């Protein structure tokens, strides 16, 4: 069943997984574990694929490339590859992860506003698709392409300058965004058309105008601008030079409930309304979704270590904080998270709701996952669950106080209700923290 239709099933799997994590001892050695629902991830991938396939003519080339930055874990990339997805990478580290997961060059796209000559050479040598960000990068590519043949499809990222969403830091299509060629700047459009005519090897156009806080209509407006520019370039060239449109990703995620809204079908519907010709088969398509594929399928489970009352406010001190929910701690209004209370056995905790703070372990006052949140009063030994954290939260660790990276376990629920866990990333041990902090070079500055 599609992920955006399986709300009850996903919630039931989550409850089984929390209880099983306790019963199977996942929280015995570590007070914090992170869980990924593999069935949910597969369902999201299927929903994405189906939403576009339902609207495109049979045989239209489509690559759904997962944005690796959303969950840079090799087992996750391998799982998504098995579901038919490729990878969108934004640097050598992410490319290395995609290759380690066995994702082929023909299913990999390189985006980044600051690619080095070495990164570009590697991509062209491997045949990876490249989207140039700016004029100077295009000049670099001129020299590299003229030096030898490449199988890499190459395009240019545009900024349609269509406006911001509700989170400024994630709005990539503003008037002054750092990404792409600003399409509405004086002379930019004419220059861009000329750049394509002068370079027959430019065969793609790229945009990424969506993200959390950006409404579907605004995302679709950017894609409409992309399509219109492709038509203009091809008309000027007198041939179908641009054959593929990379429309990015950025489908927002609902963090307020278990509902998967908006859905991929909603997204496709908005695109069809804004630019119906996108679905006539004239162009191959590439998408770059990340958060919407993984967020709803991740869960942080942390032990309540202590509780206290300060200034009449109950506070639960837990082991989940800024290291796994960095955006929430530093920008709580933009990134609110739900808190699910469990007892020490992993069963949902009942009781009269009491306004209380849910604090993390880091040594600064702002390390709070929630403030004055109405929950059954928590006690030492209880657990909290933090859902919707499968993308950009525990997968992107923040090493404040040298807090270790927590273990990540994928889980699957058998028809009879049994839960099987598979370690996707081990907990970081203290020796690894010391090594990362230069422990092997302790006398280097003496």
N, C-alpha and C positions, 0 to 999 in steps of 0.2 A: 504494500500500500504506500502511496506517495507520502513523503514526510509531512507535507502540509495537511494531511488528512488523518494522521495517526497520533493525534494528541493524547488520547486516553491510553493507547498502547505504550507510548513513550513514557508517560508518567508511571504506569504500572511497572515497566522494566526498571525505571529509576528506583522505585521503592524496593523492589527485589534486590537490586544491586547494592544498595546501602546496607540492607540487612545481611546480605551474603558477605560483604566486605568485612563486617564485624565478625561474623561466624567463621570465616576462613582466615582470620588473623591479619588482614592487610593493615590494620591500624594498631597492631601490637607493638611493632618496632618503631613505627613512625606515626606521629600524631596528625599527619596530613597526607591524604592521597587524592589523586585526581583520576576521574573515570571518564571513559569515552564509550558511548553506546554505538557499537559497530553496525547494528541493524538500522539505527537511525541515520547514520552517515550514508549507508547504502541507499536508503530510501530518499534522502535528499538528492543524491546524485541521480537517481532514477527520475525524480520529479523534475529536475532541471532538464535532463535529456528529453523527457517526454513533452515538456512544455514547448520547446522549440521544434521538435520533430513534428508535432501536431499541426504546426502552421507553415512549415517549409515544404516545398516540392521534394519528392523522393530524389535522392542523389545529390542534394545540395551539400557541399562540403562544410562541415561544422566541427570545430574543435572547442570543447569546453575545457579551458585550462585553469586549474585550481590555483588561486593566489597563495603561493607557498608561505608568504609572510603571516598569513592567518593562522597557520598551524604547522610550523616547521619541524615536523617529526617524520622520519623516514617511513615508519610503519603506516602512518596516515596516508602519505603520498602513495605508498604501495597499494593500500586498500582502495583509494580513489582510482588509481590506474587500472585496477581490476574491474572497476565499475565503468571504465571507458573514458576517464578523464585524463587530461595532460596536466602540465604545470606551467604557471606563469612565474618567472623568477626575476628578482630585482638585485642581483649581485652574485659574486662568485660563490658565496656560501650557500645560497639557495640553489644555485645551479648544481653544486656538488651534492646537495641533498636529493635533488630530483634524479640525478644520474645514479646515486646510490640506491634509489628506489626502483631503478630499472626503467625510468621513463625515457622514451626515445627522443632523439633530437627533433624529429619531425612532429613531436607532440609537446614541444617546449617553446616558450616565448620569453624573450629577454626584454624587460623594461627596467629603466632606471634613469634618473636625470643626471647621473654622474658616472657614466661608464668610462672606464679607462681604456687606452689603446689595447692593453693585453686582454681585457674582457671582450672587446669587439673582435679581436683576432681569433680568440678561442671560439666564440660563437659562430663566426663565419667559417672557420675550419670544420666545425661540427655540423653545420647546416641548420643551426637553430634560428628561428625567426627573430628578427631584431626590429624594435620600434625606436627610431631616433627621436630624441627629445628636443633638439634645438639645432640652430643653423651651424654652430661650430662642430657639433657631433656629425652632422651631415657632411661637412667638409672632411672630417676624419674618415668617414666611410668612403668618400670619393677616392681617397688614396688607397684604402685597403681593397676596395672592389677592383680598382684598376690594376692592382698588383697580382691578381689571380682570380680564377673563377670560384664561385661559391654557390652552394645549393640553398643558402639561406634566403627565405622571403624577407624583404626589407620594406618597412613603412615609416611613417612619420606620425608622431603623436600631436594632436591639435588640442588647444584649449578653446572651447567654443565661447567662453566668457558669458555663460548663461546665468550665472549667479550662485549664491551660497545657500546651503541648507542651514539647519539649526546649530550645527557644531562647526565653528569657523575653522578649527584645526584640521578637519576632515573634508573641507569643501575644496575640491580640486578644479572647479570651473569658474572661479571668481575672476574679476578683471585683472588682478595682480598675482594670480596663482603661479607658483614656481614651475609648473609642469607644462610642457608642450609649447607649440607655436601658437601665440595668442592670435586667434583668427580675426578679431575685430579691431586690432591695432591698425593704424594707418599703413596701407601698402602691404600688409602681411598676406592677405588672401592672394593678391596678384603675384607676389613673390613666390608663394607656395605652389601655385599652379605652374609657374615658370620652372620651379625647381624640379617638379615631376617631369615636365616636358624635356628638360635637359638630362634627365636620368631615367632611361627606360627600365632600369632595374628596380625602381621604386614601384611596387605593385600592391601595397597595402596602405590603409589609413587606420589610425588608432585613436581612440578616445577613452577616457575614464572619468566620467562626470558624476558618478554616484558614490555614495558611501552612507554610513549611518547618519541619519538626520536629513538626508536629501530625499524629497518626495519623488514618486515615480514619474510624475509629469515633467519635472525638471530634468531627470535623467533622460527621459525620452526626447526632450527638446534638444539635448546635446547630440543624441544619436541622429536626429533629423538633420542637424547641421553637418554631421559627418557624411551622411548619405548625399546631401546636396553638393558637398564639395567633391565627392567622388564622381558624381555625374558631371560636374563642371570640368574636372580634369580630363575625364574620358572624352567629353565632347571636344575639348581643345586639342586633345591628342589625335582625335579621329579614329580611335580604337579603344578597346577595353584594356587600358593599361592597368588601372586599379581593379583587381579582381577579388579582393578580400577586405572585409571591414571588421576590425577588431573593436567591438563595442564595450569592452571593459566589463566591469561587474558593479559592485556597490549596492546590491539589494539590501535595504535596511532590515534589521532584525527586531522583533518584538521582545523586549526584555521584561515586560510587565506581566506576562502570563505564559502558559504552555502553548498557546496558539501560535501557529506558524503563519504569521501575517506580516507583510504581504507575501503572497506565494509567488512562485515562478510563473504560474499561469497568469496572475495579476500583472506581473512585469511584462510578459509577452503581450498581454492585452493592451497595456499602455503604449508599448512600442508600435503595435499594429495600428492603433488609433492615430499616433503622431506621424508615423512614416510607413504606410502600408507597403510601399515598394520594397522595403527591407526584406519582405517575405515572398518575393516573386521568384527567387532563385537566381537573380542576376549576379549576386555576390556570394562568395563563401563567407562564413561568419566565424569569428573567434569570440569567446566570452572569457571573463577573468573573475569569476565569483570566488569569494573566500569565506567571509564571515557567515553568510547565509547558508553555506554548506555544513559548517561545523559548530557554530555557536550553540544551537539548541541541544546538541548531543554531548556536551561536556558538563561535568559536575565536580565541584570541589567538595571534599568531605573532610572536616577538621574537628578535632576534639576541643571541647571547652576545658581549659586548664584550670582557670580560677573564675570566680565571680565576686563582685563587690558593689557597693553603693557609694557614689561620690556626689555630693550636692543633691541628694535625693534621687539621683539617676542610677538605676541598676546598670552594671557593665559586665558583659561576658568577655573574658579574655581568651581568645582562641589562637590557633596556629595558622590561620588564613588571613592574610592582610595584603600589604602593598606588594609583596613578592609575587603574588599570583593574580592580584586585581589592581594593578598599578593605575589604570585609567580611572577606576572608581574612586580610589583613595585621593587622587589629586584633582579629579573633576567629578565629584559625586552627582552634581545636578545633571550632567550630560550622560553619565554612565551608571545609573542606579541599578542595583542588583537585588534580586529576591533572596531572602534567607529562609531556608526550610529547617525547622527544628526536629531533632530526633533524640530519642533517649539513648542510653549507653549500649543498648542491644541493637540499635539501628531501626527501631520502630518509630513512626511518626509520633511526636510528642503532643499531647493534648493539655488542656488547662486554660484558665482565664488569661486573656492577652494582657501583657504588661509592657509598657513602653520601656525599651532598654537599648543600650548601645552594644553593637557587635564589633569588638576591637580585635586588631591583629597583633602579632608579636613584635613588630618593629619598634625601635626606640625613638619614636617621635609622636607627638600628640595627635596628629592628623591621621594616624593609621587606623582608620575606621571603615568597615564595610557597610555599616548602616548606623543611623543615629535616631534614637527615640522610636525604634521599630516595634510595633505591637506584635509580640510573640508570647507564647507560654514561657513563664519564667525559667530561664536556663540555669542549670546547676553544673558543678564540676563533674566531668565524666560524660556529660551529654555530648551530642554531636550537632554540628550545623552542616547543612548542605547548601551550596551556592550554585544554582543551575545557570544554564546559558553561558557557560564559561569555556566552551570548546574552541573558541577562536580569540586570539589576541589577549587572553587572560593567562591561565597557567601554562600555555604553550610558549609564552614570551616572558620568560622569567626576568625579574628585576632583583639584583643581588644586594639590596640594602641590608646592612648589618651582617653581610656574608651569610645570609640565610640560604640554606641549600635548596637546590631544585628538587621539588617533590617527585615521587614516582608517579608515572602515568600508566594506568591499566586500561586496556580495552576490555569490554565485557559483552558476552552474548548470553541470552536467556533461552534455555531449551524449552520445548513445548510443555514439559511437565513442571516448569518453574525453576529448575536448577540453573545456577549462574556459573559460567566459566569465565575466569579472568585470564588475560594474556598481557604480560608485561611489555609495554611499548617503550618505556624509558625508565631506567632505574633511578632511585633516589640518589642524589649526589652525596658522596661521602666526604668526610672532613679532609681526607688526604687530597681529594680532587680540588677542594676549595683552596687549600694551601698551595697546591701546584699552580692553580690559576692566578693566585695572588703573588707569584714570583718566588715561591718557597725554594725553588732550586737555585735561586740567585741571591740568597740572603746577604752575602757579603759584597755584592756588586757595587754598592754605593759607599763603601768604607774607604 
